[in-house]
């Protein structure tokens, strides 16, 4: 487990954290990018700014009303009431029990109903609802000035359609409180007591704020306090009838004590709200680490049954999180280690990683894992290696990994070796895997690493591989240090260090994707809207006209309805030509034999016209005509498309085109808006990216033209959000560098 330091990146403003546990006086995170102005909307009317809810009185109320409070031993509400009273005492709040028949609970005077709260002069910040049906109480709260309510009751959207309807009624009741002037916010239903846990107040340094939809899944992160890691908040969001993950994400990103936000997400209530909140965190340099379940169909079904929310297409979720710097991890152990490292470690001064071990085999094993994960292991300079060989035998390798052979760690040489490695300007991270305890040498090695970490501004990591974990070198020396990041497994160390370096690369000069969003319609929009047919699929010819309206190049072509017109069109387009059937019901022309290429004469054109119309008649396909098209030179076939995700709205996809898109599924996805850098990153993700650079003597493709098409398609997705369900350009022929890209075929479906 980790015990490290982390300060997020610096800018012209003072760094949010300059060292572990150190906050600049009055300082806060540097804000990167041009902040969207509250109230701004993009061209489709969607907001570009996440409101930051004031949740202070939820976590630190002055007066807490416990509705349904009990002190009858053996009753479930009694234990909850007792816990709430204890928690209120710790945070300095006064408890007001609410019960229709009791005069006191645990010796505290009762109020008979929530409607009496204001009449009794109880200005309540938080109402905790220990009732099976919170709806009547929420409706009564509309007449009060209670700011927050928590509903523990289950039996809502997680149970199916009937429960979902009940949850909608509850959400509507909360919404009505706003119009009544109360502005009540609700946590839950189907939540728990995690927000009211006992948080240690004796720990220092940047803290982790925790958001979970399943309370039990947050337990491992909460337990980090026992290893000296500070936790500041825990938001158990439950079914999110009102307050959702995004609300807490925005709030925690603005808390000065929060160094990282750890999330366990089963389903997102609203994808756009989540991204706006993640943008708030990214602007302020606050790392967000998330376990998002639903990678598989089974996981998605289970998550939906538990929280009653959409899990979203996982590929889209993954891409959207990467766009906004959310670090997605696979398990709770990685969530613990990665969040802790990101909360507490300084900004890296270099991205080079050195593996230092007492065993050549251990070093080689770890180096393989680190390199496979994309970490850079620079070869130390000859001068540095000569220096290390003053203390390490010549027959051992010190190039990186550095193998000391064991004996030097037991004497005066140990600290000199560590300091020499850390002095190398290419080294930003030193990782020392200790596969098992071997006192007294391992004890001294641990102490030397801790002492060195105190002297350097670089990250020092230790992997303590003992399965026991009771050793003094681990429990006292390593975990007692706030400057060394201590892990128990190789895999978690590699994942956390990779996330640490990636986060800072991402954060440096972060420009919000929402700053790239167009605010006003382009001149293309009106032209495009005139071509759309509500509820219909466009023919290839009509879809290409749509592309042309947005400045996307298509071949010279004419739509004809006779053989004679086809011959005239071929002469105008220029031989050789391609002929295709065009109609709204044709999705896969090649499979039906409705495409002919390389036609070089008028007789061929006349014959093919008859063949294509005969096939269409036999297949009972309605045609709007036959396309006579320019035959475009060879290039790299790509696909660019627009889809619609039920959580995030419009999406843009790019990948290898032609039949390869179906065979290899080699595509990258993004959620608009995004800029040129993100479009280029999409191409870099493709396994077939090398094809664009030219292979086996082929010339490099016009990548700039491809990027321009992706950006134009993105603009189309944003502007036609309410009118375009799907767009598929396949293939988009990307010609050699400087020659552009041409959409050879297209399909569009209107809403």
Secondary structure, DSSP 4 states (H G I P E B T S, - for coil): --B--B-PPP-SSPPS-SBTTB--TT--PPP-S-PPPTT-B-TTS-BSS------HHHHS-SEEEEET----TT-HHHHHHHHHHHHHHHHT-EEEEE-SS-SEETTEEEES-THHHHHTT---SEEEE-SS--HHHHHHHTTS---EEEE----SGGG-HHHHHHHHHHHHHHHHHHHTT---EEEESS--SGGGS---SS--SSEEEEEESSGGGGHHHHGGGGGT--EEEEEE-TT-SSS-HHHHHHHHHT-TTEEEEEEEES--S-HHHHHHHHHHHHHTT-EEEEEE--SSHHHHHHHHHHH-S----HHHHHHHHHHTTEEEESSHHHHHHHHHHHHHBPPPS--EEEEEES-HHHHHHHHHHHHHTT-B-PPPPHHHHHHHTTTS-TTS--SSSEE-TTGGGGSTHHHHHHHHHHHSTTEEEEEEEE-S--TTHHHHHHHHHHHHHHH-SSEEEEEE--SS---HIIIIIITT-SSEEEES-HHHHHHHHHHHHHHHHHHTT---GGGGS-SS--THHHHHHHH--TT-EEPHHHHHHHHHHTT--B--EEEESSHHHHHHHHHHH-SSEEEEEE-TT-S-TGGGT-EEEEE-SHHHHHHHHHHHHHHHHHTT---SEEEEEEPPPP-EEEEEEEEEETTTEEEEEEEE-TTHHHHH--EEEEESP--HHHHHHHHHH-TTTHHHH--TTPPPB-HHHHHHHHHHHHHHHHHTTTTEEEEEEEEEEEPBTTS-EEE--EEEEE-
